[in-house]
Structure formats: structure tokens, C-alpha cells
Amino acid sequence: IVVQVADFDELMLVHSIAQSRDIEAHLIIDSGATEFGGEPTVTAVAIGPDDSEVLDPLFGDLKLY
């Protein structure tokens, strides 16, 4: 499932929340080879896998992409 956040700060908050709850979470860093002027840039966070009972209360209000 892919959801979206409003900005970089919210992306980092989602990552922080997952980590604080011991949920597997990894920042995805684009190498910048084709976008972002050659600068590596955090573009996403991968969370889980985990049960919906764990993830939905934390992230269930995020808008589907």
C-alpha cells in the first residue's frame, strides 16, 4: 500500500513514529542521478511488514496515493 504525506517533515515523523514503536522502517534515498540535481534525497519510507492492527492506528489516516 502506498500513502502520501504533505512534506519532508511529515515523512520523517512517520519514520520516527515507526521506529519508536519498534516497527521495521527504512528511509528510501534516491541517488539523484536523474532528479534532484545529483543530490541524494530522501523520497520515501518503507514500513513493515506488520499486522494491520499495529499499523492502522498509527498510519491509517494517511491518504492513499
Phi and psi restraints in degrees (value plus and minus 20) as a CYANA .aco file:
   2 VAL   PHI    -135.2   -95.2
   2 VAL   PSI     107.1   147.1
   3 VAL   PHI    -142.7  -102.7
   3 VAL   PSI     146.1   186.1
   4 GLN   PHI    -142.4  -102.4
   4 GLN   PSI     136.4   176.4
   5 VAL   PHI    -141.7  -101.7
   5 VAL   PSI     147.9   187.9
   6 ALA   PHI     -96.8   -56.8
   6 ALA   PSI     -54.2   -14.2
   7 ASP   PHI    -182.8  -142.8
   7 ASP   PSI     159.6   199.6
   8 PHE   PHI     -79.5   -39.5
   8 PHE   PSI     -61.1   -21.1
   9 ASP   PHI     -80.7   -40.7
   9 ASP   PSI     -61.2   -21.2
  10 GLU   PHI     -88.1   -48.1
  10 GLU   PSI     -57.0   -17.0
  11 LEU   PHI     -79.3   -39.3
  11 LEU   PSI     -66.1   -26.1
  12 MET   PHI     -87.8   -47.8
  12 MET   PSI     -53.0   -13.0
  13 LEU   PHI     -84.7   -44.7
  13 LEU   PSI     -64.3   -24.3
  14 VAL   PHI     -79.2   -39.2
  14 VAL   PSI     -65.4   -25.4
  15 HIS   PHI     -80.9   -40.9
  15 HIS   PSI     -64.9   -24.9
  16 SER   PHI     -83.2   -43.2
  16 SER   PSI     -63.1   -23.1
  17 ILE   PHI     -80.4   -40.4
  17 ILE   PSI     -67.0   -27.0
  18 ALA   PHI     -79.8   -39.8
  18 ALA   PSI     -67.5   -27.5
  19 GLN   PHI     -83.5   -43.5
  19 GLN   PSI     -57.9   -17.9
  20 SER   PHI     -87.3   -47.3
  20 SER   PSI     -41.1    -1.1
  21 ARG   PHI    -120.8   -80.8
  21 ARG   PSI      -7.8    32.2
  22 ASP   PHI      38.9    78.9
  22 ASP   PSI      15.2    55.2
  23 ILE   PHI    -116.8   -76.8
  23 ILE   PSI     113.5   153.5
  24 GLU   PHI     -76.3   -36.3
  24 GLU   PSI     106.5   146.5
  25 ALA   PHI    -170.4  -130.4
  25 ALA   PSI     112.3   152.3
  26 HIS   PHI    -154.0  -114.0
  26 HIS   PSI     111.2   151.2
  27 LEU   PHI     -94.8   -54.8
  27 LEU   PSI     118.0   158.0
  28 ILE   PHI    -122.4   -82.4
  28 ILE   PSI     102.6   142.6
  29 ILE   PHI    -133.4   -93.4
  29 ILE   PSI      96.7   136.7
  30 ASP   PHI     -92.6   -52.6
  30 ASP   PSI     114.9   154.9
  31 SER   PHI     -89.3   -49.3
  31 SER   PSI     -36.7     3.3
  32 GLY   PHI      62.4   102.4
  32 GLY   PSI     -11.9    28.1
  33 ALA   PHI     -83.8   -43.8
  33 ALA   PSI     -54.8   -14.8
  34 THR   PHI    -134.1   -94.1
  34 THR   PSI     -37.0     3.0
  35 GLU   PHI    -154.2  -114.2
  35 GLU   PSI     152.7   192.7
  36 PHE   PHI      45.1    85.1
  36 PHE   PSI       4.3    44.3
  37 GLY   PHI      38.9    78.9
  37 GLY   PSI      10.1    50.1
  38 GLY   PHI      61.8   101.8
  38 GLY   PSI     -18.9    21.1
  39 GLU   PHI    -112.0   -72.0
  39 GLU   PSI     105.6   145.6
  40 PRO   PHI     -77.5   -37.5
  40 PRO   PSI     114.4   154.4
  41 THR   PHI    -158.9  -118.9
  41 THR   PSI     111.8   151.8
  42 VAL   PHI     -88.1   -48.1
  42 VAL   PSI     102.7   142.7
  43 THR   PHI    -140.8  -100.8
  43 THR   PSI     -34.6     5.4
  44 ALA   PHI    -181.6  -141.6
  44 ALA   PSI     148.9   188.9
  45 VAL   PHI    -153.3  -113.3
  45 VAL   PSI     113.1   153.1
  46 ALA   PHI    -118.3   -78.3
  46 ALA   PSI     108.3   148.3
  47 ILE   PHI    -144.9  -104.9
  47 ILE   PSI     115.4   155.4
  48 GLY   PHI      81.0   121.0
  48 GLY   PSI    -188.3  -148.3
  49 PRO   PHI     -95.2   -55.2
  49 PRO   PSI     134.7   174.7
  50 ASP   PHI    -182.5  -142.5
  50 ASP   PSI     150.2   190.2
  51 ASP   PHI     -92.0   -52.0
  51 ASP   PSI     128.4   168.4
  52 SER   PHI     -81.5   -41.5
  52 SER   PSI     -48.7    -8.7
  53 GLU   PHI     -85.2   -45.2
  53 GLU   PSI     -45.1    -5.1
  54 VAL   PHI    -107.1   -67.1
  54 VAL   PSI     -65.0   -25.0
  55 LEU   PHI    -100.9   -60.9
  55 LEU   PSI     -59.6   -19.6
  56 ASP   PHI     -78.2   -38.2
  56 ASP   PSI     -63.6   -23.6
  57 PRO   PHI     -83.0   -43.0
  57 PRO   PSI     -46.2    -6.2
  58 LEU   PHI    -110.4   -70.4
  58 LEU   PSI     -58.8   -18.8
  59 PHE   PHI    -147.9  -107.9
  59 PHE   PSI     -16.4    23.6
  60 GLY   PHI     -85.8   -45.8
  60 GLY   PSI     -37.0     3.0
  61 ASP   PHI    -109.5   -69.5
  61 ASP   PSI     -24.0    16.0
  62 LEU   PHI     -91.5   -51.5
  62 LEU   PSI     123.0   163.0
  63 LYS   PHI     -94.4   -54.4
  63 LYS   PSI     114.2   154.2
  64 LEU   PHI     -83.3   -43.3
  64 LEU   PSI     123.8   163.8
